[in-house]
């Protein structure tokens, strides 16, 4: 990776990211929490809104785990998704699903818009499963 194009350095400079030592127990806890939420997100007896919340939060926990493993921390939820290409090798086509889910989550959280398409929910669950598999193979 070209030093000039290093997303970590750029985000460090603008305060969106900070360096922090990796802690295995934190990583394990984030992955464990994500796995429980991901499992529950597949429960068809729950509402789509609840399943979406579970899948989104599982994705965020896994993305944060990947960022922490790389030795960084961010308080910005979007940033942890944005860096998945660098932290987990996740193709842009997949992390963009997380970006779309993040936008929907913000609409629900801050504006009360809760219409979740089934296609987005399924794409989110599938993308989260892919990220989970990548992290499992890297650990």
C-alpha positions in Angstrom: 0.0 0.0 0.0 1.4 3.4 -1.0 2.1 5.5 2.2 0.3 8.5 0.6 -2.8 6.4 0.2 -2.8 4.7 3.6 -6.3 5.2 5.0 -5.1 4.7 8.6 -2.6 7.6 8.4 -5.2 9.8 6.8 -7.8 9.1 9.4 -5.3 9.4 12.2 -4.4 12.9 11.0 -8.0 14.1 11.0 -8.8 12.5 14.4 -11.2 9.8 13.1 -8.9 7.0 14.3 -6.4 6.5 17.1 -3.8 3.8 17.6 -4.5 1.4 20.4 -2.8 -1.8 21.4 -4.6 -5.0 20.4 -6.2 -6.9 23.2 -7.1 -10.6 22.4 -9.9 -10.7 25.1 -11.6 -7.6 23.7 -11.4 -9.1 20.2 -12.8 -12.5 21.4 -15.6 -10.7 23.2 -16.6 -8.7 20.1 -16.6 -11.8 18.0 -18.6 -13.8 20.5 -21.2 -11.0 20.8 -21.4 -10.7 17.1 -21.9 -14.5 16.7 -24.9 -14.5 19.1 -26.5 -11.5 17.4 -25.9 -12.9 13.9 -27.5 -16.2 15.0 -30.5 -14.4 16.4 -30.8 -12.2 13.3 -31.8 -15.4 11.4 -34.8 -16.1 13.6 -37.7 -15.5 11.2 -40.2 -15.3 14.1 -38.7 -11.9 15.0 -39.7 -8.7 13.2 -37.6 -7.5 10.3 -36.7 -4.4 12.3 -35.4 -6.5 15.2 -33.5 -8.9 12.8 -32.0 -5.9 11.1 -30.8 -4.4 14.4 -29.3 -7.7 15.4 -27.5 -8.2 12.0 -26.3 -4.6 11.9 -24.9 -4.7 15.4 -23.2 -8.1 14.7 -21.6 -6.5 11.6 -20.5 -3.5 13.6 -19.0 -5.8 16.3 -17.1 -7.8 13.7 -15.9 -4.7 11.9 -14.7 -3.2 15.2 -12.9 -6.5 16.0 -11.1 -6.3 12.7 -10.1 -2.7 13.3 -8.9 -3.5 16.9 -6.9 -6.4 15.5 -5.1 -4.0 13.2 -4.2 -1.9 16.3 -6.7 1.0 15.9 -9.9 2.3 17.4 -12.6 4.6 16.2 -15.7 6.0 17.8 -17.3 6.5 14.4 -19.4 3.6 13.3 -19.1 4.3 9.6 -15.3 4.4 9.9 -15.1 0.8 11.1 -17.0 -0.3 8.0 -15.1 2.0 5.7 -11.8 0.4 6.7 -12.9 -3.2 6.2 -11.0 -3.5 2.9 -7.8 -2.7 4.8 -8.5 -4.5 8.0 -10.2 -7.7 6.7 -9.5 -7.7 3.0 -13.3 -7.4 2.4 -14.1 -6.3 -1.1 -15.8 -2.9 -1.5 -18.9 -4.6 -2.9 -19.4 -6.2 0.5 -18.5 -3.4 2.8 -20.9 -1.2 0.8 -23.7 -3.4 2.1 -22.7 -2.4 5.6 -22.6 1.3 4.5 -26.1 1.0 3.2 -27.2 -0.7 6.4 -25.5 2.0 8.4 -27.5 4.7 6.5 -30.8 2.8 7.2 -29.8 2.3 10.8 -29.3 6.1 11.2 -32.6 6.8 9.5 -34.3 4.5 12.0 -32.4 5.7 15.0 -32.6 9.5 14.4 -35.6 10.0 12.1 -37.9 7.1 13.0 -37.8 5.6 9.5 -38.0 1.8 10.1 -38.9 0.4 6.7 -36.4 -2.4 6.1 -36.4 -4.2 2.8 -36.1 -8.0 3.0 -33.4 -7.9 0.3 -31.2 -5.6 2.4 -31.8 -7.7 5.5 -30.7 -10.9 3.7 -27.7 -9.1 2.1 -26.7 -7.8 5.5 -26.9 -11.2 7.1 -24.9 -12.8 4.2 -22.2 -10.0 4.3 -21.9 -10.4 8.0 -21.5 -14.1 7.7 -18.7 -13.5 5.1 -16.9 -11.1 7.4 -17.3 -13.5 10.3 -15.7 -16.3 8.2 -12.8 -14.0 7.2 -12.1 -13.1 10.8 -12.3 -16.7 11.9 -9.7 -17.7 9.3 -7.4 -14.8 10.2 -7.4 -15.5 13.9 
